[in-house]
Amino acid sequence: MSENMHESPPIITAVAVNRSGTIAVRATEHAVPVDLRISQDELRYGGQRLAQQILTLCSKAAVEAGARHRVELEETGVPAAILDRLGLPTRDELADVDAAEDQSLPSSWMRSL
């Protein structure tokens, strides 16, 4: 047996950053965070909001990492049908996540009096 058979495949990760650039999360394609950067300014909004943003960014990074994994496997000749069965997202699905994020933002933070 070769030593390479005992090595784990490289972990594919991606980074997602909130709009203001104050929170950055590097996560695996399974949404497991492996690195987290939080600006001191974010702490003023409270733990629940911060936790929700971190979870959202982990999910977004997971889709990106999964799409990267899909591309890598496609380049080695794995058929699209198998990649679909593995549940690996496509670049179109990644674009859908980005579009949904844009739609969920309010057009203005001003409220009527």
HELIX and SHEET records of a PDB file:
HELIX    1   1 GLU A    3  HIS A    6  5                                   4    
HELIX    2   2 GLN A   40  TYR A   45  5                                   6    
HELIX    3   3 GLY A   47  GLU A   75  1                                  29    
HELIX    4   4 ALA A   80  LEU A   86  1                                   7    
HELIX    5   5 ARG A   91  SER A  104  1                                  14    
SHEET    1   A 3 THR A  13  VAL A  17  0                                        
SHEET    2   A 3 ILE A  23  THR A  28 -1                                        
SHEET    3   A 3 PRO A  33  ILE A  38 -1                                        
END                                                                             
